[in-house]
Amino acid sequence: MPRTPTGDAEVDARLERLADADHLATDGHVEVYEDVHRGLRDALTALDARPSDTPYAHRS
């Protein structure tokens, strides 16, 4: 299945990993899916950890 690049190399690499499941027996799919899920979750977590380019306005 064709995939549209997201523009984020790490995310794109994880999504490409899904193609590995195509060559495995059904019982091997879980390992691939869990690996991809873990990688995508880590990428999202890293977004929260990155410093922002624009500081937040402090409200009083």
PDB file of N, CA, C and O in Angstrom:
ATOM      1  N   MET A   1       0.844  -1.159   0.000  1.00  0.00           N
ATOM      2  CA  MET A   1       0.000   0.000   0.000  1.00  0.00           C
ATOM      3  C   MET A   1       0.902   1.239   0.000  1.00  0.00           C
ATOM      4  O   MET A   1       1.814   1.335   0.822  1.00  0.00           O
ATOM      5  N   PRO A   2       0.662   2.168  -0.897  1.00  0.00           N
ATOM      6  CA  PRO A   2       1.490   3.380  -0.927  1.00  0.00           C
ATOM      7  C   PRO A   2       1.276   4.239   0.320  1.00  0.00           C
ATOM      8  O   PRO A   2       0.167   4.349   0.842  1.00  0.00           O
ATOM      9  N   ARG A   3       2.357   4.835   0.771  1.00  0.00           N
ATOM     10  CA  ARG A   3       2.291   5.703   1.953  1.00  0.00           C
ATOM     11  C   ARG A   3       2.736   7.100   1.563  1.00  0.00           C
ATOM     12  O   ARG A   3       3.717   7.263   0.838  1.00  0.00           O
ATOM     13  N   THR A   4       2.035   8.087   2.029  1.00  0.00           N
ATOM     14  CA  THR A   4       2.405   9.480   1.802  1.00  0.00           C
ATOM     15  C   THR A   4       3.381   9.891   2.892  1.00  0.00           C
ATOM     16  O   THR A   4       3.072   9.757   4.076  1.00  0.00           O
ATOM     17  N   PRO A   5       4.556  10.389   2.513  1.00  0.00           N
ATOM     18  CA  PRO A   5       5.524  10.818   3.527  1.00  0.00           C
ATOM     19  C   PRO A   5       4.941  11.904   4.424  1.00  0.00           C
ATOM     20  O   PRO A   5       4.192  12.774   3.982  1.00  0.00           O
ATOM     21  N   THR A   6       5.312  11.821   5.695  1.00  0.00           N
ATOM     22  CA  THR A   6       4.823  12.800   6.669  1.00  0.00           C
ATOM     23  C   THR A   6       5.725  14.022   6.727  1.00  0.00           C
ATOM     24  O   THR A   6       5.308  15.085   7.186  1.00  0.00           O
ATOM     25  N   GLY A   7       6.962  13.872   6.263  1.00  0.00           N
ATOM     26  CA  GLY A   7       7.924  14.960   6.373  1.00  0.00           C
ATOM     27  C   GLY A   7       8.824  14.818   7.589  1.00  0.00           C
ATOM     28  O   GLY A   7       9.779  15.577   7.748  1.00  0.00           O
ATOM     29  N   ASP A   8       8.526  13.849   8.447  1.00  0.00           N
ATOM     30  CA  ASP A   8       9.348  13.569   9.619  1.00  0.00           C
ATOM     31  C   ASP A   8      10.041  12.232   9.358  1.00  0.00           C
ATOM     32  O   ASP A   8       9.387  11.192   9.280  1.00  0.00           O
ATOM     33  N   ALA A   9      11.357  12.267   9.223  1.00  0.00           N
ATOM     34  CA  ALA A   9      12.113  11.071   8.840  1.00  0.00           C
ATOM     35  C   ALA A   9      11.903   9.910   9.809  1.00  0.00           C
ATOM     36  O   ALA A   9      11.787   8.762   9.380  1.00  0.00           O
ATOM     37  N   GLU A  10      11.854  10.195  11.101  1.00  0.00           N
ATOM     38  CA  GLU A  10      11.679   9.131  12.098  1.00  0.00           C
ATOM     39  C   GLU A  10      10.306   8.477  11.956  1.00  0.00           C
ATOM     40  O   GLU A  10      10.197   7.251  11.987  1.00  0.00           O
ATOM     41  N   VAL A  11       9.272   9.278  11.801  1.00  0.00           N
ATOM     42  CA  VAL A  11       7.918   8.750  11.648  1.00  0.00           C
ATOM     43  C   VAL A  11       7.806   7.972  10.336  1.00  0.00           C
ATOM     44  O   VAL A  11       7.225   6.888  10.307  1.00  0.00           O
ATOM     45  N   ASP A  12       8.355   8.516   9.263  1.00  0.00           N
ATOM     46  CA  ASP A  12       8.299   7.841   7.972  1.00  0.00           C
ATOM     47  C   ASP A  12       8.991   6.478   8.028  1.00  0.00           C
ATOM     48  O   ASP A  12       8.505   5.509   7.445  1.00  0.00           O
ATOM     49  N   ALA A  13      10.122   6.406   8.726  1.00  0.00           N
ATOM     50  CA  ALA A  13      10.836   5.136   8.858  1.00  0.00           C
ATOM     51  C   ALA A  13       9.989   4.119   9.618  1.00  0.00           C
ATOM     52  O   ALA A  13       9.957   2.942   9.258  1.00  0.00           O
ATOM     53  N   ARG A  14       9.312   4.567  10.660  1.00  0.00           N
ATOM     54  CA  ARG A  14       8.448   3.660  11.431  1.00  0.00           C
ATOM     55  C   ARG A  14       7.299   3.158  10.573  1.00  0.00           C
ATOM     56  O   ARG A  14       6.969   1.972  10.609  1.00  0.00           O
ATOM     57  N   LEU A  15       6.693   4.041   9.808  1.00  0.00           N
ATOM     58  CA  LEU A  15       5.579   3.625   8.960  1.00  0.00           C
ATOM     59  C   LEU A  15       6.033   2.670   7.862  1.00  0.00           C
ATOM     60  O   LEU A  15       5.294   1.760   7.486  1.00  0.00           O
ATOM     61  N   GLU A  16       7.241   2.871   7.348  1.00  0.00           N
ATOM     62  CA  GLU A  16       7.784   1.945   6.350  1.00  0.00           C
ATOM     63  C   GLU A  16       7.988   0.560   6.954  1.00  0.00           C
ATOM     64  O   GLU A  16       7.890  -0.449   6.256  1.00  0.00           O
ATOM     65  N   ARG A  17       8.268   0.519   8.235  1.00  0.00           N
ATOM     66  CA  ARG A  17       8.470  -0.768   8.928  1.00  0.00           C
ATOM     67  C   ARG A  17       7.217  -1.630   8.852  1.00  0.00           C
ATOM     68  O   ARG A  17       7.310  -2.856   8.919  1.00  0.00           O
ATOM     69  N   LEU A  18       6.050  -1.013   8.712  1.00  0.00           N
ATOM     70  CA  LEU A  18       4.815  -1.790   8.596  1.00  0.00           C
ATOM     71  C   LEU A  18       4.855  -2.755   7.414  1.00  0.00           C
ATOM     72  O   LEU A  18       4.211  -3.804   7.445  1.00  0.00           O
ATOM     73  N   ALA A  19       5.606  -2.407   6.379  1.00  0.00           N
ATOM     74  CA  ALA A  19       5.729  -3.280   5.210  1.00  0.00           C
ATOM     75  C   ALA A  19       6.376  -4.612   5.574  1.00  0.00           C
ATOM     76  O   ALA A  19       6.167  -5.605   4.878  1.00  0.00           O
ATOM     77  N   ASP A  20       7.157  -4.651   6.649  1.00  0.00           N
ATOM     78  CA  ASP A  20       7.774  -5.913   7.082  1.00  0.00           C
ATOM     79  C   ASP A  20       6.727  -6.959   7.420  1.00  0.00           C
ATOM     80  O   ASP A  20       6.972  -8.155   7.260  1.00  0.00           O
ATOM     81  N   ALA A  21       5.574  -6.529   7.882  1.00  0.00           N
ATOM     82  CA  ALA A  21       4.512  -7.476   8.237  1.00  0.00           C
ATOM     83  C   ALA A  21       3.991  -8.212   7.014  1.00  0.00           C
ATOM     84  O   ALA A  21       3.465  -9.319   7.135  1.00  0.00           O
ATOM     85  N   ASP A  22       4.131  -7.613   5.839  1.00  0.00           N
ATOM     86  CA  ASP A  22       3.649  -8.252   4.611  1.00  0.00           C
ATOM     87  C   ASP A  22       4.358  -9.566   4.318  1.00  0.00           C
ATOM     88  O   ASP A  22       3.810 -10.433   3.636  1.00  0.00           O
ATOM     89  N   HIS A  23       5.562  -9.713   4.827  1.00  0.00           N
ATOM     90  CA  HIS A  23       6.382 -10.890   4.519  1.00  0.00           C
ATOM     91  C   HIS A  23       6.413 -11.901   5.659  1.00  0.00           C
ATOM     92  O   HIS A  23       7.169 -12.871   5.619  1.00  0.00           O
ATOM     93  N   LEU A  24       5.594 -11.669   6.667  1.00  0.00           N
ATOM     94  CA  LEU A  24       5.576 -12.548   7.834  1.00  0.00           C
ATOM     95  C   LEU A  24       4.259 -13.297   7.928  1.00  0.00           C
ATOM     96  O   LEU A  24       3.237 -12.874   7.386  1.00  0.00           O
ATOM     97  N   ALA A  25       4.309 -14.407   8.621  1.00  0.00           N
ATOM     98  CA  ALA A  25       3.072 -15.106   8.953  1.00  0.00           C
ATOM     99  C   ALA A  25       2.278 -14.228   9.914  1.00  0.00           C
ATOM    100  O   ALA A  25       2.841 -13.350  10.568  1.00  0.00           O
ATOM    101  N   THR A  26       1.004 -14.458   9.997  1.00  0.00           N
ATOM    102  CA  THR A  26       0.128 -13.632  10.821  1.00  0.00           C
ATOM    103  C   THR A  26       0.625 -13.504  12.249  1.00  0.00           C
ATOM    104  O   THR A  26       0.531 -12.425  12.835  1.00  0.00           O
ATOM    105  N   ASP A  27       1.152 -14.577  12.824  1.00  0.00           N
ATOM    106  CA  ASP A  27       1.610 -14.501  14.213  1.00  0.00           C
ATOM    107  C   ASP A  27       2.836 -13.609  14.385  1.00  0.00           C
ATOM    108  O   ASP A  27       3.189 -13.277  15.517  1.00  0.00           O
ATOM    109  N   GLY A  28       3.490 -13.216  13.303  1.00  0.00           N
ATOM    110  CA  GLY A  28       4.627 -12.308  13.377  1.00  0.00           C
ATOM    111  C   GLY A  28       4.237 -10.840  13.271  1.00  0.00           C
ATOM    112  O   GLY A  28       5.063  -9.959  13.506  1.00  0.00           O
ATOM    113  N   HIS A  29       2.985 -10.574  12.919  1.00  0.00           N
ATOM    114  CA  HIS A  29       2.530  -9.195  12.757  1.00  0.00           C
ATOM    115  C   HIS A  29       2.562  -8.415  14.069  1.00  0.00           C
ATOM    116  O   HIS A  29       2.893  -7.229  14.078  1.00  0.00           O
ATOM    117  N   VAL A  30       2.223  -9.067  15.162  1.00  0.00           N
ATOM    118  CA  VAL A  30       2.140  -8.376  16.455  1.00  0.00           C
ATOM    119  C   VAL A  30       3.471  -7.719  16.805  1.00  0.00           C
ATOM    120  O   VAL A  30       3.492  -6.579  17.269  1.00  0.00           O
ATOM    121  N   GLU A  31       4.556  -8.405  16.594  1.00  0.00           N
ATOM    122  CA  GLU A  31       5.875  -7.851  16.915  1.00  0.00           C
ATOM    123  C   GLU A  31       6.145  -6.578  16.099  1.00  0.00           C
ATOM    124  O   GLU A  31       6.640  -5.584  16.631  1.00  0.00           O
ATOM    125  N   VAL A  32       5.818  -6.621  14.814  1.00  0.00           N
ATOM    126  CA  VAL A  32       6.027  -5.448  13.962  1.00  0.00           C
ATOM    127  C   VAL A  32       5.137  -4.305  14.422  1.00  0.00           C
ATOM    128  O   VAL A  32       5.604  -3.175  14.569  1.00  0.00           O
ATOM    129  N   TYR A  33       3.853  -4.590  14.652  1.00  0.00           N
ATOM    130  CA  TYR A  33       2.915  -3.539  15.065  1.00  0.00           C
ATOM    131  C   TYR A  33       3.323  -2.915  16.400  1.00  0.00           C
ATOM    132  O   TYR A  33       3.238  -1.700  16.574  1.00  0.00           O
ATOM    133  N   GLU A  34       3.764  -3.748  17.335  1.00  0.00           N
ATOM    134  CA  GLU A  34       4.186  -3.219  18.633  1.00  0.00           C
ATOM    135  C   GLU A  34       5.438  -2.362  18.495  1.00  0.00           C
ATOM    136  O   GLU A  34       5.566  -1.336  19.163  1.00  0.00           O
ATOM    137  N   ASP A  35       6.360  -2.776  17.631  1.00  0.00           N
ATOM    138  CA  ASP A  35       7.574  -2.001  17.403  1.00  0.00           C
ATOM    139  C   ASP A  35       7.232  -0.643  16.792  1.00  0.00           C
ATOM    140  O   ASP A  35       7.757   0.385  17.219  1.00  0.00           O
ATOM    141  N   VAL A  36       6.352  -0.646  15.794  1.00  0.00           N
ATOM    142  CA  VAL A  36       5.954   0.602  15.150  1.00  0.00           C
ATOM    143  C   VAL A  36       5.220   1.499  16.152  1.00  0.00           C
ATOM    144  O   VAL A  36       5.481   2.700  16.215  1.00  0.00           O
ATOM    145  N   HIS A  37       4.321   0.928  16.920  1.00  0.00           N
ATOM    146  CA  HIS A  37       3.573   1.707  17.910  1.00  0.00           C
ATOM    147  C   HIS A  37       4.517   2.343  18.924  1.00  0.00           C
ATOM    148  O   HIS A  37       4.379   3.521  19.253  1.00  0.00           O
ATOM    149  N   ARG A  38       5.471   1.566  19.416  1.00  0.00           N
ATOM    150  CA  ARG A  38       6.447   2.070  20.393  1.00  0.00           C
ATOM    151  C   ARG A  38       7.250   3.224  19.779  1.00  0.00           C
ATOM    152  O   ARG A  38       7.465   4.245  20.430  1.00  0.00           O
ATOM    153  N   GLY A  39       7.684   3.063  18.548  1.00  0.00           N
ATOM    154  CA  GLY A  39       8.465   4.107  17.897  1.00  0.00           C
ATOM    155  C   GLY A  39       7.671   5.384  17.667  1.00  0.00           C
ATOM    156  O   GLY A  39       8.189   6.484  17.857  1.00  0.00           O
ATOM    157  N   LEU A  40       6.407   5.239  17.256  1.00  0.00           N
ATOM    158  CA  LEU A  40       5.567   6.412  17.050  1.00  0.00           C
ATOM    159  C   LEU A  40       5.267   7.106  18.373  1.00  0.00           C
ATOM    160  O   LEU A  40       5.246   8.335  18.449  1.00  0.00           O
ATOM    161  N   ARG A  41       5.037   6.311  19.411  1.00  0.00           N
ATOM    162  CA  ARG A  41       4.791   6.889  20.741  1.00  0.00           C
ATOM    163  C   ARG A  41       6.029   7.652  21.222  1.00  0.00           C
ATOM    164  O   ARG A  41       5.906   8.739  21.787  1.00  0.00           O
ATOM    165  N   ASP A  42       7.207   7.092  21.001  1.00  0.00           N
ATOM    166  CA  ASP A  42       8.449   7.772  21.384  1.00  0.00           C
ATOM    167  C   ASP A  42       8.631   9.075  20.607  1.00  0.00           C
ATOM    168  O   ASP A  42       9.089  10.073  21.163  1.00  0.00           O
ATOM    169  N   ALA A  43       8.273   9.066  19.326  1.00  0.00           N
ATOM    170  CA  ALA A  43       8.381  10.281  18.512  1.00  0.00           C
ATOM    171  C   ALA A  43       7.441  11.357  19.042  1.00  0.00           C
ATOM    172  O   ALA A  43       7.817  12.527  19.097  1.00  0.00           O
ATOM    173  N   LEU A  44       6.232  10.982  19.430  1.00  0.00           N
ATOM    174  CA  LEU A  44       5.295  11.952  19.992  1.00  0.00           C
ATOM    175  C   LEU A  44       5.781  12.480  21.336  1.00  0.00           C
ATOM    176  O   LEU A  44       5.654  13.673  21.615  1.00  0.00           O
ATOM    177  N   THR A  45       6.328  11.615  22.158  1.00  0.00           N
ATOM    178  CA  THR A  45       6.861  12.024  23.450  1.00  0.00           C
ATOM    179  C   THR A  45       8.015  13.006  23.257  1.00  0.00           C
ATOM    180  O   THR A  45       8.152  13.966  24.015  1.00  0.00           O
ATOM    181  N   ALA A  46       8.839  12.765  22.245  1.00  0.00           N
ATOM    182  CA  ALA A  46       9.966  13.654  21.973  1.00  0.00           C
ATOM    183  C   ALA A  46       9.485  15.050  21.578  1.00  0.00           C
ATOM    184  O   ALA A  46      10.151  16.043  21.872  1.00  0.00           O
ATOM    185  N   LEU A  47       8.345  15.128  20.923  1.00  0.00           N
ATOM    186  CA  LEU A  47       7.799  16.444  20.569  1.00  0.00           C
ATOM    187  C   LEU A  47       7.501  17.264  21.815  1.00  0.00           C
ATOM    188  O   LEU A  47       7.733  18.472  21.836  1.00  0.00           O
ATOM    189  N   ASP A  48       6.991  16.616  22.848  1.00  0.00           N
ATOM    190  CA  ASP A  48       6.702  17.306  24.099  1.00  0.00           C
ATOM    191  C   ASP A  48       7.975  17.769  24.795  1.00  0.00           C
ATOM    192  O   ASP A  48       7.957  18.750  25.539  1.00  0.00           O
ATOM    193  N   ALA A  49       9.068  17.072  24.559  1.00  0.00           N
ATOM    194  CA  ALA A  49      10.316  17.378  25.245  1.00  0.00           C
ATOM    195  C   ALA A  49      11.131  18.460  24.533  1.00  0.00           C
ATOM    196  O   ALA A  49      12.046  19.032  25.125  1.00  0.00           O
ATOM    197  N   ARG A  50      10.809  18.744  23.275  1.00  0.00           N
ATOM    198  CA  ARG A  50      11.568  19.743  22.523  1.00  0.00           C
ATOM    199  C   ARG A  50      11.256  21.142  23.033  1.00  0.00           C
ATOM    200  O   ARG A  50      10.104  21.464  23.323  1.00  0.00           O
ATOM    201  N   PRO A  51      12.292  21.974  23.142  1.00  0.00           N
ATOM    202  CA  PRO A  51      12.025  23.361  23.546  1.00  0.00           C
ATOM    203  C   PRO A  51      11.274  24.087  22.440  1.00  0.00           C
ATOM    204  O   PRO A  51      11.516  23.858  21.255  1.00  0.00           O
ATOM    205  N   SER A  52      10.385  24.939  22.828  1.00  0.00           N
ATOM    206  CA  SER A  52       9.584  25.705  21.888  1.00  0.00           C
ATOM    207  C   SER A  52      10.383  26.877  21.348  1.00  0.00           C
ATOM    208  O   SER A  52      11.199  27.466  22.057  1.00  0.00           O
ATOM    209  N   ASP A  53      10.140  27.213  20.076  1.00  0.00           N
ATOM    210  CA  ASP A  53      10.788  28.376  19.481  1.00  0.00           C
ATOM    211  C   ASP A  53      10.159  29.670  19.981  1.00  0.00           C
ATOM    212  O   ASP A  53      10.803  30.719  19.998  1.00  0.00           O
ATOM    213  N   THR A  54       8.912  29.589  20.383  1.00  0.00           N
ATOM    214  CA  THR A  54       8.226  30.782  20.870  1.00  0.00           C
ATOM    215  C   THR A  54       7.892  30.586  22.337  1.00  0.00           C
ATOM    216  O   THR A  54       7.210  29.628  22.699  1.00  0.00           O
ATOM    217  N   PRO A  55       8.366  31.482  23.175  1.00  0.00           N
ATOM    218  CA  PRO A  55       8.081  31.335  24.610  1.00  0.00           C
ATOM    219  C   PRO A  55       6.591  31.551  24.881  1.00  0.00           C
ATOM    220  O   PRO A  55       5.917  32.322  24.199  1.00  0.00           O
ATOM    221  N   TYR A  56       6.115  30.858  25.880  1.00  0.00           N
ATOM    222  CA  TYR A  56       4.728  31.022  26.287  1.00  0.00           C
ATOM    223  C   TYR A  56       4.561  32.347  27.031  1.00  0.00           C
ATOM    224  O   TYR A  56       5.421  32.754  27.812  1.00  0.00           O
ATOM    225  N   ALA A  57       3.464  32.988  26.776  1.00  0.00           N
ATOM    226  CA  ALA A  57       3.174  34.234  27.497  1.00  0.00           C
ATOM    227  C   ALA A  57       2.723  33.884  28.902  1.00  0.00           C
ATOM    228  O   ALA A  57       1.908  32.982  29.098  1.00  0.00           O
ATOM    229  N   HIS A  58       3.243  34.584  29.851  1.00  0.00           N
ATOM    230  CA  HIS A  58       2.860  34.353  31.248  1.00  0.00           C
ATOM    231  C   HIS A  58       1.642  35.201  31.567  1.00  0.00           C
ATOM    232  O   HIS A  58       1.620  36.405  31.311  1.00  0.00           O
ATOM    233  N   ARG A  59       0.658  34.574  32.114  1.00  0.00           N
ATOM    234  CA  ARG A  59      -0.543  35.307  32.519  1.00  0.00           C
ATOM    235  C   ARG A  59      -0.554  35.474  34.024  1.00  0.00           C
ATOM    236  O   ARG A  59      -0.128  34.592  34.769  1.00  0.00           O
ATOM    237  N   SER A  60      -1.041  36.608  34.450  1.00  0.00           N
ATOM    238  CA  SER A  60      -1.113  36.825  35.884  1.00  0.00           C
ATOM    239  C   SER A  60      -2.528  36.716  36.368  1.00  0.00           C
ATOM    240  O   SER A  60      -2.786  36.871  37.561  1.00  0.00           O
TER     241      SER A  60
END
